[in-house]
Amino acid sequence: MAEKRDYYDILGVGKDASDDDLKKAFRSLARKHHPDKNPDDPEAEQLFKEVQEAYAVLSNPEQRRTYDMFGHDSPGGSPFGPGGFEGVNINLDDLFSGGFESIFSSMFGGGGRSRGRRGHDILIRHTVSLEQIFEEAEIEFEAEISAECDTCGGTGAKNSDDIETCQTCNGNGQITQQARVGPFVQQIVSDCPHCRGDGQIISNPCNDCDGSGAMPKEQKIRISIPTGAADGTRLRMRGKGEPIRGGQSGDLFIQIETEPHPWFERDGPDLIMALPLGYPEMVLGTEIELPHIDGKPLKIEVPPASRPSETIIIHRRGMPYRRGRGRGDVTILLKLHVPNKITKAMKTSLNSLKGDFGLPLDEIEDAVRREAQDRRG
């Protein structure tokens, strides 16, 4: 197991750092490594947790004094309990607004405030073409997603008189309990079991949405496709997901899926295709033009004496790179086209060409050996 890093080193501050220094360092590093800014990057996620853990300890005066004296081997073990630090739910809005401070203070018995309820995130898949990805197109489509109920205006009740404040949590939607973790007392905030975190009780729910305050609707969605977006890329629209009574709507994720191209396969920024050619074109060489994703013809120059399975590479005519400038390449695999039906006239012509183009049977073994040597380099 790797040795645990020093908390001050993680935040990039000295041991004499002030509270403001710690706060600035935490904000900067947490934004840099936040999972929303680094999707599918396990290393960034781990760094984000390390930064959270370091700040959680050093921002608490008592824990900081203990850490300065004993380091990671403090008496009583980890202040986070036997399971260790698992990270807390901090979004980018918290990092900009400063809402993370109360989250960390509640971990050591401080008074935390309610973070509020949040609706579920919604994922929809939409198919786009290679041309649309290349052009960074702005597209608009319709999809049925959850939205605020028009009948009750999102309240979930038939009328305002049917909404009462929950007496269990006094309308807060959450209750606070204390639990001992090792030598420390931790406050645990959870949803109120009576109102299920809503803070309100609805005595007469809306008939159309059954009291949820939301119902599916056909909506127009407009997105811009990022440069060189890969298949499976997810775009986030904050607050466009499932609405929830008395809380914040979830996020809407649009997953981009690439529709099959008539002849191209994609490998990152590179495009790959097969080009069938007749034997005369292989021997004599030829020039082919195909329509291309960038709107300009793709000119393929096949040199004389080409062989099946050889490749031709056209540089910088592939897809744009996701980061930085430039484009990938187009790789063309040559394949020999053989007619499905051969007429008598064709057989006669082929037999007459055997002397010039055929390979005598007694030379096949030598040819096989030469082919193997060429293949192995």
Legacy VTK file of the C-alpha trace (Angstrom):
# vtk DataFile Version 3.0
C-alpha trace
ASCII
DATASET POLYDATA
POINTS 377 float
0.000 0.000 0.000
1.333 3.446 -0.929
2.372 5.679 1.963
-0.216 8.317 2.811
0.804 11.792 1.674
1.273 14.739 4.028
-1.853 16.906 4.188
0.143 20.137 3.819
1.884 18.737 0.720
-1.462 17.757 -0.785
-2.760 21.317 -0.456
0.588 22.834 -1.417
0.848 25.052 1.675
3.279 25.375 4.560
2.595 24.378 8.144
2.167 28.047 9.045
-0.646 28.483 6.516
-3.565 30.600 7.697
-7.216 29.591 7.419
-7.544 31.788 4.330
-4.478 30.122 2.766
-6.019 26.695 3.348
-9.338 27.812 1.941
-7.788 29.275 -1.228
-5.640 26.205 -1.801
-8.601 23.898 -1.320
-10.852 25.841 -3.706
-8.210 25.906 -6.425
-7.303 22.216 -6.212
-10.882 20.999 -5.746
-12.005 22.853 -8.878
-9.037 21.468 -10.806
-9.658 17.824 -9.846
-13.459 17.843 -9.520
-15.015 14.730 -11.171
-17.405 16.897 -13.221
-14.403 18.528 -14.914
-12.530 15.246 -15.293
-15.043 12.575 -16.339
-13.714 9.002 -16.586
-10.427 10.001 -14.899
-9.851 7.811 -11.803
-6.613 9.646 -10.935
-8.395 13.027 -10.754
-11.140 11.487 -8.595
-8.547 10.139 -6.157
-6.754 13.499 -5.993
-10.104 15.193 -5.357
-10.711 12.912 -2.352
-7.200 13.551 -1.027
-7.738 17.309 -1.233
-11.085 16.986 0.581
-9.584 14.852 3.358
-6.630 17.203 3.837
-8.875 20.248 4.092
-11.369 18.464 6.368
-8.596 17.880 8.935
-6.554 21.078 8.588
-9.575 23.393 8.587
-10.607 22.059 11.996
-8.390 23.655 14.701
-8.476 20.686 17.078
-7.789 18.139 14.352
-5.017 20.296 12.924
-3.238 20.457 16.312
-3.491 16.671 16.657
-2.190 16.163 13.128
0.738 18.562 13.677
1.760 16.556 16.747
1.223 12.970 15.545
0.777 13.105 11.777
-1.368 10.260 10.388
-0.714 8.107 13.480
-2.845 10.110 15.879
-4.160 8.418 19.074
-7.591 6.885 18.571
-7.063 6.311 14.860
-8.729 8.181 12.022
-11.233 10.899 13.017
-13.447 9.580 10.227
-13.973 6.220 11.892
-12.753 2.738 10.930
-13.826 3.142 7.319
-11.596 6.155 6.773
-12.477 9.220 4.728
-14.788 8.456 1.800
-15.281 11.952 0.442
-18.338 14.197 0.669
-20.814 15.392 -1.924
-19.396 18.732 -3.081
-20.478 20.123 -6.436
-18.904 22.945 -8.399
-21.545 25.389 -7.169
-20.354 24.725 -3.604
-16.774 25.517 -4.594
-17.773 28.869 -6.042
-20.315 29.828 -3.386
-18.411 28.619 -0.324
-21.091 26.135 0.734
-18.463 23.453 1.417
-17.429 25.032 4.727
-20.540 23.942 6.591
-20.213 20.438 5.159
-16.771 19.963 6.692
-17.669 21.627 9.974
-20.552 19.190 10.489
-18.114 16.270 10.285
-16.554 17.304 13.620
-19.687 18.203 15.572
-20.243 21.703 14.157
-23.628 23.003 13.164
-24.313 22.106 9.537
-27.138 23.483 7.451
-29.434 21.509 5.190
-28.159 21.064 1.635
-31.684 20.752 0.256
-33.282 18.040 -1.829
-32.363 17.352 -5.413
-34.256 15.633 -8.193
-32.881 12.658 -10.084
-30.557 13.109 -13.020
-31.915 12.083 -16.420
-29.932 10.386 -19.181
-31.069 10.376 -22.791
-29.185 9.099 -25.827
-29.093 10.920 -29.140
-27.534 9.744 -32.398
-25.452 12.141 -34.502
-23.460 11.792 -37.716
-19.701 12.082 -38.215
-20.388 15.211 -40.237
-22.199 16.830 -37.301
-19.325 15.975 -34.960
-16.816 17.372 -37.452
-18.761 20.623 -37.857
-19.339 21.112 -34.094
-22.969 21.426 -35.113
-25.705 22.900 -32.965
-28.619 20.503 -33.093
-32.162 20.574 -31.796
-34.362 17.572 -31.088
-37.386 16.646 -29.025
-37.497 14.200 -26.138
-40.008 13.287 -23.478
-38.554 14.147 -20.077
-39.904 14.973 -16.642
-41.013 18.579 -16.140
-43.028 20.677 -13.696
-46.722 19.792 -13.654
-48.793 22.511 -15.340
-51.909 21.750 -13.314
-50.440 22.327 -9.838
-47.421 24.452 -10.823
-45.078 21.911 -9.279
-46.597 22.035 -5.778
-48.123 18.551 -6.004
-51.344 19.752 -4.349
-54.781 20.535 -5.745
-54.620 23.985 -4.116
-52.490 25.878 -1.621
-54.775 25.003 1.316
-53.858 21.330 0.896
-50.211 21.961 1.869
-49.225 21.797 5.553
-45.880 22.261 7.272
-44.419 19.019 8.610
-44.490 19.108 12.408
-41.747 16.503 12.818
-39.026 18.608 11.184
-40.751 22.031 11.429
-40.622 22.355 7.657
-36.866 21.849 7.361
-37.199 18.519 5.593
-34.329 17.122 7.658
-33.651 15.984 11.183
-30.322 16.083 13.030
-29.015 13.247 15.179
-25.748 12.800 17.039
-23.535 9.740 16.737
-20.212 8.925 18.385
-17.338 8.059 16.039
-14.385 6.974 18.152
-13.613 9.842 20.566
-15.625 12.338 18.514
-19.292 13.277 18.342
-20.595 13.654 14.813
-23.837 15.238 13.753
-25.748 13.230 11.171
-28.340 15.043 9.087
-30.926 12.880 7.313
-34.246 13.309 5.527
-37.291 13.532 7.747
-39.058 10.142 7.693
-42.504 11.738 8.062
-42.429 14.083 5.067
-39.586 12.228 3.261
-37.431 15.330 3.161
-40.078 17.601 1.648
-40.798 19.701 4.745
-44.474 19.697 3.812
-47.409 17.298 3.980
-49.941 17.276 1.140
-53.396 16.253 2.276
-55.050 16.401 -1.182
-52.597 15.658 -4.012
-52.910 16.836 -7.610
-54.740 14.297 -9.768
-52.541 14.783 -12.834
-49.141 14.223 -11.195
-50.294 12.196 -8.138
-48.655 14.710 -5.827
-45.164 14.468 -7.296
-45.270 17.949 -8.845
-43.819 16.613 -12.090
-44.963 14.729 -15.169
-43.410 13.703 -18.519
-43.542 16.277 -21.318
-42.258 16.522 -24.867
-39.531 19.163 -24.785
-37.116 20.717 -27.268
-33.466 20.231 -26.435
-30.695 22.223 -28.084
-27.046 21.207 -27.734
-23.676 22.069 -29.276
-21.545 19.051 -30.144
-17.965 19.452 -28.834
-15.000 19.287 -31.213
-14.110 15.687 -32.005
-16.600 14.291 -29.487
-16.092 10.550 -28.997
-18.863 7.993 -29.113
-20.469 7.893 -25.655
-19.583 11.495 -24.719
-22.062 12.887 -22.193
-23.110 16.529 -22.181
-24.584 17.973 -18.987
-27.417 20.501 -18.793
-27.586 21.616 -15.161
-31.017 21.896 -13.615
-32.780 20.387 -16.645
-33.345 16.976 -15.073
-36.176 15.761 -12.867
-37.818 18.547 -10.828
-38.659 17.901 -7.182
-41.041 19.669 -4.838
-39.248 22.142 -2.589
-35.836 21.277 -3.963
-33.419 21.636 -6.837
-33.968 19.936 -10.174
-31.506 17.254 -11.188
-29.283 17.473 -14.254
-29.981 16.303 -17.777
-27.274 14.265 -19.504
-27.272 13.783 -23.271
-25.138 10.852 -24.382
-23.841 11.227 -27.932
-23.887 8.059 -30.009
-22.418 8.065 -33.516
-24.528 6.646 -36.319
-22.696 4.251 -38.683
-21.055 5.956 -41.655
-21.561 4.407 -45.129
-17.857 3.461 -45.345
-15.802 4.946 -42.520
-14.965 3.351 -39.180
-13.598 5.628 -36.484
-10.540 5.078 -34.297
-10.256 8.204 -32.138
-9.364 11.048 -34.524
-8.485 8.601 -37.339
-10.860 7.254 -39.983
-10.473 3.805 -41.544
-12.082 2.468 -44.707
-11.752 -0.375 -47.214
-11.420 0.391 -50.936
-12.312 -2.463 -53.334
-10.466 -2.266 -56.684
-10.338 -4.442 -59.768
-7.121 -6.163 -60.777
-6.400 -3.689 -63.646
-6.664 -0.736 -61.240
-4.317 -2.486 -58.807
-1.721 -3.110 -61.519
-1.992 0.142 -63.452
-2.880 2.473 -60.625
-5.828 4.859 -60.506
-7.308 7.905 -58.777
-10.576 7.754 -56.842
-12.702 10.619 -55.479
-15.214 10.146 -52.689
-17.412 12.664 -50.868
-15.915 13.446 -47.472
-17.115 14.587 -44.037
-15.408 17.987 -44.383
-17.353 18.838 -47.563
-14.315 18.536 -49.847
-13.696 15.503 -52.101
-11.337 12.885 -50.703
-8.829 12.126 -53.470
-7.234 8.694 -53.217
-4.231 8.071 -55.461
-3.604 4.359 -55.905
-0.029 3.797 -57.164
0.748 1.235 -59.895
1.618 -2.310 -58.818
-0.453 -1.999 -55.634
-1.373 -5.156 -53.765
-4.436 -6.202 -51.797
-4.151 -5.510 -48.019
-1.738 -2.607 -48.592
-2.756 0.691 -47.019
-2.763 4.270 -48.198
-2.680 7.024 -45.565
-4.015 10.503 -46.231
-2.742 12.752 -43.482
-4.804 15.383 -41.650
-8.143 14.526 -43.283
-9.611 12.624 -40.329
-11.640 13.878 -37.363
-10.570 16.867 -35.260
-8.587 16.132 -32.107
-10.622 16.551 -28.926
-7.977 18.778 -27.389
-5.674 20.991 -29.368
-5.495 21.697 -33.050
-5.217 19.488 -36.079
-6.938 16.401 -37.408
-6.305 12.696 -37.553
-5.560 10.657 -40.677
-7.584 8.607 -43.134
-6.304 5.060 -43.627
-7.460 3.199 -46.756
-7.149 -0.588 -46.937
-6.942 -1.893 -50.522
-9.042 -4.952 -51.306
-9.210 -6.927 -54.538
-12.657 -6.955 -56.086
-13.615 -10.334 -57.586
-16.766 -10.450 -59.773
-19.562 -12.656 -58.467
-20.225 -14.125 -61.920
-17.643 -14.955 -64.597
-18.841 -15.340 -68.189
-17.283 -17.558 -70.834
-15.786 -14.512 -72.512
-14.173 -13.464 -69.232
-12.740 -16.965 -68.740
-11.259 -16.893 -72.225
-9.635 -13.512 -71.556
-8.243 -14.652 -68.210
-6.782 -17.832 -69.686
-5.032 -15.777 -72.323
-3.435 -13.616 -69.614
-2.119 -16.474 -67.490
1.221 -16.443 -69.217
1.822 -12.783 -68.367
0.076 -12.443 -64.973
-0.317 -15.951 -63.632
2.013 -17.758 -61.220
3.238 -21.204 -62.344
2.369 -23.975 -59.913
6.003 -25.020 -59.502
6.863 -21.506 -58.242
4.154 -21.243 -55.613
6.260 -22.627 -52.748
9.023 -20.057 -53.369
6.430 -17.316 -53.594
4.943 -18.369 -50.250
8.389 -18.197 -48.645
9.083 -14.718 -50.086
5.687 -13.482 -48.893
6.389 -14.712 -45.351
9.813 -13.014 -45.328
8.318 -9.732 -46.512
5.586 -9.953 -43.891
8.084 -10.518 -41.090
10.311 -7.684 -42.252
LINES 1 378
377 0 1 2 3 4 5 6 7 8 9 10 11 12 13 14 15 16 17 18 19 20 21 22 23 24 25 26 27 28 29 30 31 32 33 34 35 36 37 38 39 40 41 42 43 44 45 46 47 48 49 50 51 52 53 54 55 56 57 58 59 60 61 62 63 64 65 66 67 68 69 70 71 72 73 74 75 76 77 78 79 80 81 82 83 84 85 86 87 88 89 90 91 92 93 94 95 96 97 98 99 100 101 102 103 104 105 106 107 108 109 110 111 112 113 114 115 116 117 118 119 120 121 122 123 124 125 126 127 128 129 130 131 132 133 134 135 136 137 138 139 140 141 142 143 144 145 146 147 148 149 150 151 152 153 154 155 156 157 158 159 160 161 162 163 164 165 166 167 168 169 170 171 172 173 174 175 176 177 178 179 180 181 182 183 184 185 186 187 188 189 190 191 192 193 194 195 196 197 198 199 200 201 202 203 204 205 206 207 208 209 210 211 212 213 214 215 216 217 218 219 220 221 222 223 224 225 226 227 228 229 230 231 232 233 234 235 236 237 238 239 240 241 242 243 244 245 246 247 248 249 250 251 252 253 254 255 256 257 258 259 260 261 262 263 264 265 266 267 268 269 270 271 272 273 274 275 276 277 278 279 280 281 282 283 284 285 286 287 288 289 290 291 292 293 294 295 296 297 298 299 300 301 302 303 304 305 306 307 308 309 310 311 312 313 314 315 316 317 318 319 320 321 322 323 324 325 326 327 328 329 330 331 332 333 334 335 336 337 338 339 340 341 342 343 344 345 346 347 348 349 350 351 352 353 354 355 356 357 358 359 360 361 362 363 364 365 366 367 368 369 370 371 372 373 374 375 376
